[in-house]
Amino acid sequence: MNVRRLIPTAAVAGAVALGLTTLSACSSSDAAEGGSDGKLNVVASFYPMQFLAEEIGGSHVSVTTLTKPGTEPHDLELSPRQTGGLSDADYILFLKGVQPAVDDAVEQAGVKNTVDAAKLTTLENHGSEVGHDHGHEEEGEEHGHEGERGHEGEHGHEGEEEAGLDPHIWLDPVKYAEVAEGVGKSLEKADPDHAADYRKNTDALVTELNTLNTAYETGLKNTSTKTFITTHSAFGYLAERYGLTQEGIAGIDPEAEPSPARIDEIHTVAEESKATTVFFETLASDKTAKTLAKDLGLKTGVLDPLEGITDKSAGADYIEVMKSNLTALQKALGAK
C-alpha cells in the first residue's frame, strides 16, 4: 500500500490501482456481478465500505458498490436487479442505519458472509445536539452497552429501540480503524486461503489511519475556537474525538430547511463561540450555508462527509479527503 489508490473523479466505474496489487472495483448499478477469475465477489453499500473492502481485499476481491459516485447515499433506492443480485454475492459489507433500502435488501438476501460495520465498533448518540437527533432524542440515553448493534431499533436487544445512534463512524479515524480490523478478520474467515494477505493489508490500512489520527490530534490541538457550523450533522464522532463542538444547522438531511428557532440558535452560537465558517458538503446544495453565512457575516467552506467520491471531492480517496477536511478545519478554527 505504498502507492495510493486513486479514484477517477468523474468516473462511474473503473479499475483502480491498489497498493502493490491490482483490483477490479466496479462502481456500477449492477450489484453482485463480480466474482470473476476466482476472486471473492464483494458488494459494498456505499463509499466508506467500498474503500475498506478494496484496501483490505486487495487483488483477491472484486468489489461492487450499490451507491454510484455522486449519489446521496441516505436517499438511495435499489432497483429490482440490484436487490435480486445481492443473493449472488460471496460477501456483503454495509453499515446499518445509513441506507434503509440497503438494510432491507441485505436482510432479504440471506448471504452467509454479511458484515454490518456498525457491529464492529461502538455507536454513540449525538442527539443532545439539535442538529443530529435523527428525530429520536428521547431514546438517546438507551444506547449504553448495546451501542455496537445497528442503528435501527428492530434488531436491538430485546426489541429496545436504538434509533438516535449516529452511524457516521467512518469520520473518526480511530473508530474506522476498529471497523477495518473487524472487516479484515471477517474476510480471513470468508476466504481463509488468502488470510495472510488480508491481515497484511489490514495492518497497513490501520497504520495509515493511526497516522491520520495523529495528524488530527496535532493539527487541532491549539485553535482559536472549538466550534464549527455545518449543514450536515455528520461529524459528531470527529468532534468528540478531537475536543470540538459540531453545530448542525438542520440535522442528518443536508438539504433540509432549518427551523427559524434553530437559525436563531446558530446566530447566538456563532457570536459566542467566535465561529468563522459555515460548512457545506459536495453532495448537497450550498444554498442554506451561503444564506446563513451571509446573514452572520461568516465564510463558507467544504467539509466532506465522505459518503461518496465525486468530481468535487477535495481528494482522491478517503485518506486524501480526510486530510483536506483537516486543512479546512484548521483554517476555520484558527489553528496555531
C-alpha positions in Angstrom: 0.0 0.0 0.0 2.9 2.4 -0.7 1.2 3.5 -3.8 -2.1 5.2 -3.1 -5.2 4.1 -4.9 -6.7 6.9 -7.0 -10.4 7.0 -7.8 -11.1 8.8 -11.1 -13.2 11.8 -10.0 -15.6 11.8 -13.0 -15.9 8.1 -13.5 -18.9 6.0 -12.6 -16.9 2.8 -12.9 -13.4 1.6 -13.5 -10.4 -0.2 -12.3 -8.2 1.3 -9.7 -4.6 0.7 -8.6 -4.3 -0.5 -5.0 -1.0 -0.8 -3.3 1.2 -3.4 -4.9 -1.7 -5.3 -6.4 -4.4 -4.7 -9.0 -8.0 -5.0 -8.1 -11.2 -4.7 -10.0 -13.5 -2.2 -8.3 -16.7 -1.6 -10.3 -18.9 1.3 -9.1 -22.0 0.4 -11.1 -25.7 -0.1 -10.6 -25.4 -3.8 -11.4 -24.6 -5.2 -7.9 -23.2 -8.6 -7.3 -22.0 -9.4 -10.8 -18.3 -9.8 -9.9 -16.5 -12.9 -8.7 -14.7 -13.5 -12.0 -11.2 -15.0 -12.0 -11.8 -16.8 -8.7 -12.0 -13.5 -6.8 -14.3 -13.1 -3.8 -17.4 -11.3 -5.0 -17.9 -8.4 -2.6 -20.8 -6.0 -2.5 -20.3 -2.8 -0.5 -23.2 -0.5 0.4 -21.5 2.9 -0.2 -18.1 4.5 -0.4 -16.7 4.1 3.1 -17.5 0.4 3.0 -16.2 0.1 -0.6 -12.9 1.7 0.5 -12.4 -0.8 3.3 -13.2 -3.7 1.0 -10.8 -2.6 -1.7 -8.0 -1.7 0.6 -8.1 -4.8 2.7 -9.3 -7.2 0.0 -6.6 -6.2 -2.5 -6.2 -8.4 -5.5 -8.3 -11.2 -4.0 -11.6 -9.4 -4.2 -13.9 -8.0 -6.9 -15.8 -5.1 -5.3 -19.1 -3.6 -6.4 -20.8 -0.7 -4.7 -24.6 -0.2 -4.5 -24.2 3.6 -4.5 -23.0 5.2 -7.6 -20.4 8.0 -7.3 -22.1 11.4 -6.8 -25.3 9.8 -5.3 -26.5 10.9 -1.9 -26.5 7.6 -0.1 -29.1 8.3 2.5 -31.8 8.5 -0.2 -30.7 5.5 -2.2 -33.4 3.4 -3.8 -32.3 0.0 -5.2 -33.5 -1.4 -8.5 -35.1 -4.9 -8.5 -32.0 -6.1 -10.4 -29.7 -4.8 -7.6 -31.8 -6.3 -4.9 -32.1 -9.7 -6.6 -28.4 -9.7 -7.4 -27.4 -9.4 -3.8 -28.0 -13.0 -3.2 -25.2 -13.9 -5.6 -22.6 -12.1 -3.5 -19.9 -14.0 -1.6 -19.6 -11.2 0.9 -21.6 -8.1 1.7 -20.3 -5.2 3.7 -22.8 -2.5 4.8 -23.4 -0.1 7.6 -26.9 -0.4 9.1 -28.7 2.8 9.7 -27.4 4.8 6.8 -29.5 3.4 4.0 -32.8 1.9 4.9 -33.3 0.4 1.4 -30.0 -1.4 1.7 -30.7 -2.6 5.2 -33.9 -4.3 4.0 -32.3 -5.8 0.8 -29.4 -7.2 2.7 -31.7 -8.9 5.2 -33.6 -10.5 2.4 -30.5 -11.6 0.5 -29.5 -14.1 3.3 -25.8 -14.1 2.3 -23.7 -16.1 4.8 -20.8 -13.7 4.9 -22.7 -10.5 5.6 -21.0 -7.9 7.8 -22.6 -4.9 9.5 -19.9 -2.4 10.2 -22.0 -0.9 13.0 -21.3 -4.1 15.0 -17.6 -3.7 14.7 -17.3 -0.7 16.9 -19.5 1.1 19.4 -22.1 3.5 18.1 -22.9 6.6 20.2 -25.8 9.0 20.4 -25.1 12.6 19.4 -28.8 13.5 19.8 -28.2 16.1 22.5 -27.3 18.4 19.7 -30.4 19.8 18.0 -28.9 19.2 14.5 -28.3 15.5 14.9 -31.0 13.8 16.9 -32.4 11.8 13.9 -35.8 12.6 15.3 -35.5 10.4 18.3 -33.9 12.4 21.1 -36.0 10.8 23.8 -34.3 7.5 23.1 -30.8 8.8 23.2 -30.0 7.5 26.6 -30.6 3.9 25.8 -27.6 3.1 23.6 -25.3 2.1 26.5 -23.8 -1.4 26.2 -25.9 -2.1 23.1 -24.1 0.6 21.1 -22.2 -2.0 19.0 -25.5 -3.1 17.5 -27.1 -1.5 14.5 -28.8 1.9 14.2 -32.3 0.6 13.7 -34.4 -0.4 16.6 -35.9 -3.6 15.4 -32.6 -5.5 15.9 -31.8 -4.1 19.3 -31.5 -6.0 22.5 -34.9 -7.5 23.4 -36.6 -5.2 20.9 -35.5 -2.0 22.6 -35.2 0.8 20.0 -31.9 2.3 19.4 -32.9 5.0 17.0 -30.7 8.1 17.6 -27.4 6.3 17.3 -25.1 8.1 15.0 -23.9 5.9 12.1 -21.1 8.2 10.8 -18.3 6.2 12.4 -16.0 6.4 9.4 -15.3 10.1 10.1 -13.4 9.2 13.2 -10.1 7.5 12.1 -9.9 5.6 15.4 -13.4 4.0 15.0 -12.8 3.5 11.3 -9.6 1.6 12.2 -11.7 -0.6 14.6 -14.1 -1.4 11.8 -11.1 -2.1 9.5 -9.8 -4.7 11.9 -13.2 -6.4 12.0 -13.5 -6.4 8.2 -10.1 -7.9 7.9 -11.0 -10.7 10.3 -14.2 -11.4 8.5 -12.5 -11.6 5.2 -10.0 -14.0 6.6 -12.9 -16.3 7.6 -14.7 -15.9 4.3 -11.6 -16.6 2.3 -9.1 -18.4 4.5 -6.8 -19.3 1.6 -5.7 -15.6 1.5 -5.9 -14.8 5.2 -2.3 -13.7 5.4 -2.7 -11.1 2.7 -5.9 -9.8 4.3 -4.1 -9.4 7.6 -1.2 -7.7 5.9 -3.5 -5.2 4.1 -5.5 -4.6 7.3 -2.3 -3.8 9.3 -1.2 -1.4 6.5 -4.5 0.4 6.5 -4.7 0.6 10.3 -1.2 2.2 10.3 -2.4 4.8 7.8 -5.5 5.5 9.9 -3.4 5.8 13.1 -1.1 8.3 11.2 -4.2 10.3 10.2 -5.5 10.3 13.8 -2.2 11.7 14.9 -2.3 14.4 12.3 -5.8 15.4 13.5 -4.7 15.4 17.2 -1.7 17.6 16.4 -3.4 19.8 13.9 -6.4 20.7 16.1 -4.8 20.8 19.5 -4.4 24.6 19.6 -7.2 26.6 17.9 -8.8 30.0 18.4 -12.3 28.4 18.6 -13.5 24.8 19.0 -16.9 25.3 17.3 -17.7 24.7 13.7 -21.1 25.0 11.9 -22.2 22.5 9.3 -25.3 21.9 7.2 -24.8 18.1 7.6 -24.5 16.9 11.1 -22.2 14.0 10.3 -19.2 15.0 12.3 -20.2 14.1 15.8 -17.6 11.4 16.2 -14.9 13.6 14.8 -15.8 16.5 17.0 -15.9 14.3 20.1 -12.5 12.7 19.2 -10.7 16.0 18.9 -12.4 18.1 21.5 -14.5 20.1 19.1 -18.2 21.2 19.0 -20.3 20.5 16.0 -23.3 22.8 15.5 -25.5 21.2 12.8 -27.9 23.6 11.0 -30.7 21.2 10.1 -29.7 17.6 11.0 -28.8 14.5 9.1 -30.5 15.5 5.9 -28.0 18.0 4.4 -30.7 19.6 2.2 -33.4 20.0 5.0 -34.6 23.5 5.8 -33.6 24.6 9.3 -36.4 25.9 11.6 -36.4 29.6 12.5 -35.7 28.7 16.1 -32.6 26.7 15.0 -31.4 29.7 12.9 -31.7 31.9 15.9 -29.7 29.4 18.0 -27.0 29.3 15.3 -26.7 33.0 15.3 -26.2 33.0 19.1 -23.7 30.1 18.9 -21.7 31.8 16.2 -21.4 35.0 18.2 -20.5 33.4 21.5 -18.0 30.8 20.1 -16.4 33.1 17.5 -17.1 30.7 14.7 -15.8 31.8 11.4 -17.2 29.4 8.9 -20.4 27.6 7.8 -19.5 24.3 6.1 -21.5 22.6 3.4 -20.8 19.4 1.5 -20.2 18.2 -2.0 -23.3 16.1 -2.5 -25.9 18.7 -1.4 -26.9 22.2 -2.2 -24.9 25.0 -0.6 -27.9 27.4 -0.5 -28.6 27.1 3.2 -24.9 27.5 4.2 -24.4 30.6 2.0 -27.6 32.2 3.1 -26.7 31.7 6.8 -23.1 32.7 6.3 -24.2 35.9 4.6 -26.6 36.8 7.5 -23.9 36.1 10.0 -21.0 37.7 8.1 -19.2 34.4 8.1 -17.2 32.5 5.4 -18.3 29.3 3.8 -16.2 26.2 3.3 -16.5 22.5 2.3 -16.3 19.7 4.9 -16.8 16.5 3.1 -18.7 13.7 5.0 -17.1 11.2 2.6 -20.3 9.4 1.8 -19.3 9.3 -1.8 -16.4 10.4 -4.1 -17.3 13.0 -6.8 -15.6 15.3 -9.2 -16.0 18.0 -6.5 -14.3 15.9 -3.8 -11.2 17.5 -2.4 -9.0 14.4 -2.8 -8.7 11.1 -4.5 -9.8 8.8 -1.7 -10.7 8.5 1.9 -7.3 9.4 3.3 -6.8 12.4 0.9 -10.3 13.8 1.6 -9.8 13.5 5.3 -6.6 15.4 5.0 -8.4 18.1 3.1 -11.1 18.2 5.8 -8.3 18.6 8.4 -6.9 21.6 6.5 -10.4 23.1 6.2 -11.0 22.7 9.9 -7.6 24.2 10.8 -8.3 27.2 8.8 -11.9 27.7 10.1 -10.9 27.1 13.7 -7.8 29.3 13.7 -5.3 26.5 14.3 -2.0 27.8 15.8 
